Amino acid sequence: MGLGLAALGRPGYINIGHGNDVGGDSNPAAMRARAHRVLDAAYAAGVRYFDTARSYGLAEEFLGSWLGARSIDPNDVLIASKWGYTYTAAWRVDAATHEVKDHSIDVFRRQLAESRSALGPHLDLYQIHSAMLESGVLDDTEVIDALAAAKAEGLRIGMTVSGPRQVDTIWRALDIRRGGSRVFDAVQATWNLLERAAEPALRAAHAEGVSVIVKEAVANGRLTGRGIETVPSSHAATITSEAERLAMSIDALSIAFVLAHPWVDVVLSGATTVPQLESNLGAREVTMPPESIERLAEVVMDSATYWNARSALPWN
């Protein structure tokens, strides 16, 4: 399991209940202290994969300061970040626009320099943030060449995907090569109990040696005790019943379901607090019984319906 910092680096996010988790103590110093507490707890529990992005507010800075303060050896962790979105909320939860997407070569060059400044030699994997076929980034020769050049200098290169066409974007990326070698070393996708449309491409990516990282395993809080009522009632009943049967929290059950699939390399927790992290990590303590996987296999939504519901989630 890994830890994603999307909810730790800024006061506003779309996870259900995020505003309550942050409370009234959301100035940058308090957010930094909270992030360091969660990072400490994750590291103590054996987590060594940490994922951030330029657009996660001050998350890169928080992570970089933690790595320095704890004297973490770059060889002891795997640090991933992303480029392509710029944070624009200015620390306001009610901002009209929280982040702006731009996958141009100029943004790549600027943000790679910023990420390297914040994370130093710890930066290992650099990902296109939310690559989509519609954006044209995978067809931008200048960007792909720059990614290949960064890879030749020692960075691993990846991309994250989002939306109902995740599977198509992954298939396209698997075909992109420079100098006879695949450009992308990793792909990060949404895959959970409710949304599994990307599975064929993710299985193929893993089989070809591409690392598969799963985000949103608890569906931005919908697959947790406090968000399960937002899930279609028949699905919610099955999930709740299975969690009770296995004596697990709903979030741990949801993550354990993802971990049970051998083509998944890393599952990210998006915890904002230490208790949330501890509950998420409970997924590692259970081997999911085949009969549970079979029952939960029926709990899935139409992909378009899933993404429409996700896009309707309010910030905080």
Secondary structure, 3 states (H helix, E strand, C coil): CEEECCCCCCCCCCCCCHHHHHCCCCCHHHHHHHHHHHHHHHHHCCCCEEECCCCCCCHHHHHHHHHHHCCCCHHHCEEEEEECEEECCCCCCCCCCCEEECCCHHHHHHHHHHHHHHHHHHEEEEEEEEECHHHCHHHCHHHHHHHHHHHHCCCEEEEEECCCCHHHHHHHHHCCEECCEECCCEEEEECCCCCCCCHHHHHHHHHCCCEEEEECCCHHHCCCCCCHHHCCHHHHHHHHHHHHHCCCCHHHHHHHHHHCCCCCCEEEECCCCHHHHHHHHHHHHCCCCHHHHHHHCCCCCCHHHHHHHHHCCCCC
